[in-house]
Amino acid sequence: MADIITIKEPERQAKAILAGLNIDENEEKFDRSMKELEELAKACDLEVVCIMTQNLPNPTQATFVGSGKVEEIKRALEINNADIVVFNETLTPMQIRNLEKYLDTEVIDRTGLILQIFAQRAKTREARLQVESAQLQYMLPRLVGMRSNLSRQGGGSGRLSNKGAGEKKIDLDRRRIEHRIAELRRELESMEKERSTQRSRRLSSNVPRISLVGYTNAGKSTLMNNLLELHGSGDTEEKMVFEKDMLFATLDTTIRKISPTGHHPFLLTDTVGFIDELPHTLVKAFRSTLEEVKYSDLLLEVIDFSDPDYQTHIDVTSKTLQEIGAGDIPIIYVFNKSDKLNDDESDTATNHSGVRIPYVRDDRIYMSAKKQIGINELIDLIEVTLNGKKAEYDMLFPYSEGADLNYITQNAEITSTEYLAEGTKIHVICTKRDAKAMKKYIMK
């Protein structure tokens, strides 16, 4: 008798209705924000079936949007057989509770959606713990009044509550959540000590430290991978980072050594992308990871130049850098994806700003990381920016400091050498960066 083969039906993709409230009456800004919410929903593997908006001078206290709009959303849920409603703004616990009670489905806000994306994408143990900490801190003030519908939230096909860190029992009481947050804090502090030790080793070397920063999906990981492909060492395939055309494709901080021919090597750090209204709990949880940016000698701010809203992205990045204490580090503005604005298909075509790529001007470069247009020009700009103008110094190296003397001999121009009882005295022409590294040897 033949065995009966059971075919398991694939899990249905959850369907989402997006809802937004335009309060400031800036239609263009509001439309961009809703478009970004749609991209966030897709990044969370949600199928957007309907987008509903409303203009009001102020949010409704009970349900955020007006009662008539709530009725429209309820009908849209039934018509589209949708599973979840995602609001573009932060909702209060009471608003979420009221909306879920009336709509009889899961309701989350923009912050909750971003937290879900982070929960799905976190790969390393440290990133997973950081995301869990952020989720619990987000959940904590929303516990009051949630118990009546938590059991309903836990079930149902396609529920976000069933994914990532959301699989944890959501009926934890406040005391247990606070206890877990304390556990996570201790574990993350232990990891931070280990990270600090590793950072100290890197800081003790004379290898420049450069960090990639910028809005999510601007092309940071693509730029790192192409720098690795052209100027990496060893098995570059294994060192490649994940890249995909979506928001928050990568979350984990990675550090790679880039060794361009004819240039000084440097350490390149890829960091989590920024976004407008990045949840404060995430910034706080990922602060230890973002600490790497603070210790950089130079930042490469990668900007999607093909995005009409790129100036807003620059402003958001600047604000976030200030928040994490990295606002004073020198920056090179990398206007990536400039090839998408070309007037024709050639690699050096003139774009809408009247520049031919690759194009370098002061502290900015217009290029295409994906097509490797401008990679070498970027490396030249990095070296010029790091080194600054050269200056002359008299330095005295004790005979016990042969390693530092050897470094400066290989990386600078020595015009005279004198051997004294206390050490080797040299007159050197070097970059300000090397002078800073050898500060203790400079003679007054």
Beta strands, then each sheet from edge to edge (+ up, - down):
strand 1: 15-22
strand 2: 47-55
strand 3: 84-87
strand 4: 106-109
strand 5: 209-213
strand 6: 254-258
strand 7: 266-270
strand 8: 298-304
strand 9: 331-336
strand 10: 359-361
strand 11: 364-366
strand 12: 390-397
strand 13: 413-420
strand 14: 423-431
sheet 1: 2+ 1+ 3+ 4+
sheet 2: 6+ 7- 5- 8- 9- 11- 10+
sheet 3: 12+ 14- 13+
end
